[in-house]
Amino acid sequence: MFKNFRKPLLTTALCCAWALASAQTWPSKTLTIVVPFPAGGTTDVLARAVANKLSPALGQPVIVDNKPGAGATLGADLVAKAQADGHTLLMGAVHHTVASSVYKNLKYSFEKDLAPITTVAMVPNVMTVSAKSAYNSVKDVVAAGKASPEKLAYGSNGNGTAQHMIGTQFQMESGAKILHVPYKGSAPLTTDLLGGQVDMSFDTITPVLPFIKEGKLKALAVTTAKRSSALPNVPTLQEAGIPHIEIGTWFGLLAPAATPKAVVARLNAEVVKIIQSPEFKKQMMDIGAEPVGNKPEEMAKQIKEETEKFAQLVKVGKVTLD
């Protein structure tokens, strides 16, 4: 009886001792931030901005590893199953809270298998068309989408991403029928948008802002409740006559769930310090992002609320993927 009782206590003690030892010696090697999209998109830009400052703060190299595919779920799955020693992190995003409902056969749980560290930034999404497009307003797009169902096409960063959900809700609210074309990330999507291979996108501001400023793309509306400080003259979708849409994209760091709490706390402190620095805030302003830097429990609450919100939208919009 007493032998059986001592066994779980001994196991717990050993686990606690390992966690404490890991926290005291951490970091002991190169850190990797996994980006579940190709290079060049907002997730990649933010990950590299954090990595550049985190490396000197921790005294170890911090590299960014792009693992795109399956609506950002491949990279998340990789980190969820990585060794929980604080050396492998994920630059996650709102897309992962969508994937929880969209993908039937996910091999990980975003809420249970990953530990939030901090939300790095919030980035508005923007409805964008080529400068050569005949559409100059949201009203033009809606009219065309009703007159010729699925003749127009919008691109997203992949099935089950926030852009996919925005497109889904846009059609539900406007009555327009527009074809969805999934890409593996912002870079290939923007290339095709500029070339006219796809009619529009609901991508984050970061990858399209330079082209909007150069006059190569037209911004018709932002998808958030408020206008973006980066595009103050561009109306919201609600102002443009499309009710109820209020979706932006957040990006944040996460670690495998079993990562020692002391390591998570240290990562949170160091990354929040970076986010709050004047240099980082200026960098975010230049790409249309709003720095956040919250606590792990606040990010966890955000993930829970977003997961529930998108689950309802997925159900109403009847969006399902294998």
Salt bridges, closest charged atoms under 4 A:
ASP44 OD1 - ARG48 NE 2.95
ASP65 OD2 - LYS67 NZ 3.90
ASP77 OD1 - LYS81 NZ 3.10
ASP85 OD2 - LYS29 NZ 3.78
ASP85 OD1 - HIS87 ND1 3.37
GLU214 OE1 - LYS216 NZ 3.39
GLU239 OE1 - ARG227 NE 2.91
GLU270 OE2 - ARG266 NE 3.15
GLU270 OE1 - LYS273 NZ 3.86
GLU279 OE1 - LYS53 NZ 2.85
ASP286 OD2 - LYS282 NZ 2.87
GLU306 OE2 - LYS309 NZ 3.53
GLU308 OE2 - LYS304 NZ 2.67
